[in-house]
Amino acid sequence: CSLFFCRGLQIEDNLDKIQKYPAGTTVPITINLRVKHAGYANVSVVNTQTQSIIGTPLATWSVYADPAKPSANETSFSVTIPDLGGQCADANQCALQWYWYSPLVAQSYESCIDIVQ
């Protein structure tokens, strides 16, 4: 994975962490935000080869991690995995990606879970 896509983690280092998520699986997610910088965020299933979102984001926040306007669901929430139509049948094709960008500090933050379906 590109450094700026899933923080550069390589599939070879995470083969034992690949998750199998059939369509309809609810995935609980907990984010540890240590320092808040207002921005926007999303959680999406992404194609790791093209570095693009498959379908539409599973969760979005137009305002995320704003210390002045904390959101109740920005650090603990669930997403439901859609039917990915065979696009994620093999390892190294897809990931569940959390992405946060803060224009205030011009930084992006990402984390990924390698997935198959």
Number of C-alpha atoms within 10 A of each C-alpha: 15 12 10 12 20 22 14 13 16 14 16 8 8 11 12 9 11 16 15 14 17 15 13 11 14 13 13 10 13 12 11 8 10 6 9 13 19 21 20 18 23 19 23 23 25 25 18 22 11 9 16 13 17 16 12 13 16 17 15 17 15 9 15 23 22 15 11 8 10 13 13 8 11 20 14 11 13 16 17 15 18 18 15 16 9 9 13 23 14 11 17 19 18 28 25 24 23 24 18 21 19 19 11 9 10 9 11 16 14 18 17 21 16 26 22 21 19
